[in-house]
């Protein structure tokens, strides 16, 4: 999804829900933590631009737990708002409760600003075992 051909101007027959898991190294404690200054870090911004155009009903985002402490995280939140979305649920959880791996992840669900119709049902559907 790095070129204009990936975003075709087609009419959608169904409502969209988007899931994104941008590359983690720009946000990881064990890397240079260069965030949006790294090419892979810019993929968040590209995804938010596509969200602004496509306007899905909801977006689920996954990344490393340290992203919330990154100096560029407030910029990501501003870009999310620019795209017309807000976080309605977020959690840092260890995936060992659902997979055979010890990995702390930041999970978030976003919906369009001003649209409360799907927020509560989405939050009710989210289930993560306690960590």
N, C-alpha and C positions, 0 to 999 in steps of 0.2 A: 504494500500500500504506500509506496514512496513516490508514485508518479500520478500525473493527472488522469491517466487512463483508468486508474483504479476507482475513480469516483465518477461514474457515468451519470448523466442527467436523465434518469429514467423515472417515470411515475411509479410510486410504490402502491401495490394493491393491499398490503397488510401493514399494520403498525410494526415498528422496529424496536427491538431491544438490543443494545450493543454491549459487548464484553471486551475489555481491554486489559492487556498485561504488557505494558511497554518494557523494554529491556531494563534490568535492574542495576547493572554495574555503575551507571552515573549517580545512583542514589545510595549505593551500598557502603557500609562502614569500612570494608576491606579494599575499597578502590580509591581513586583520586577524589571521589565525591564532587565531580565537576558539573553535575546536574545538567541544566539547559545549555551550558557551554560546550557540552559534548554532543556529537552528531546524534547518538542514540537518545540523549536526553531531550532533544528537540522533537522526538516522536510524540511525546505527550502533547506538545503544542499543536502539532499537525493533526493529531487525533481530535483535539478539542475543536479545531477549525472544521473538521468533517462533521463533528457532532452539531456544530452551529448550523451547518447546511442541512443535514439529514433530520435533525430534531427527533431522535428516537424517544420512545415513551420512558425509557430508563437506560442507565448505563451502569454496569458493574465494573469496578476497577480493582486490580490486584497489583501489589508491588512489595518491596522489602519494607520491614517495619521501620527502618531508619529514615525513610522518606519524610516522615512527619517532622523530623528534627533537622532536615536539610535547609540550608539558607534559602534555597529557591522554592521551597514548598509554598510559601505565601504567594509567589508568582503563579504557581500552578493553580492555586485556588482562585486567583484573580482571572486567569484564563478560563477556568471552568465557568465562572460567573459570566464572563464575556460571551461564552458559548451559549448561555441561557440556562445553565444548570446549577443545582445546589446539592450538597450532600445531605441525604436524609437518614443515612445509617453508615456507621463506620466502626471498625473494630480491628485491633491488633490481636492476632491469634496464632497459636502454634499449630502447624498442620499435622503434627504427630497424632492428634486425636482422630484424623480422618485419612491419614496416609502413613506409610512406614518410613517417615523422615522427620527429623527435627528441624523445622524451619519456621521462623516467625514472619508473618506476612501482615501487611496492611490491606484490609478489604474495605471497599466502600460501594455504596449504591447511591446513584444520583438520579434526580428527576428534574424536569423542566421547572424553572422558577415560576411560581404562580399556579402550577398545576398540582393540586392536592388530590386528584381523583385516584391516582394509582399509588400514592405514597404509603398509606396505611396497609393496603393489601400486600404490597411488596415487602414491607418490614415484617408483616405477619408470616410470610413465606420463608424468610431467612432463618436458618437454623445452623448454628455452629456449636458443637459440643463445648462444654466449659473447659478452659485450659488451666 
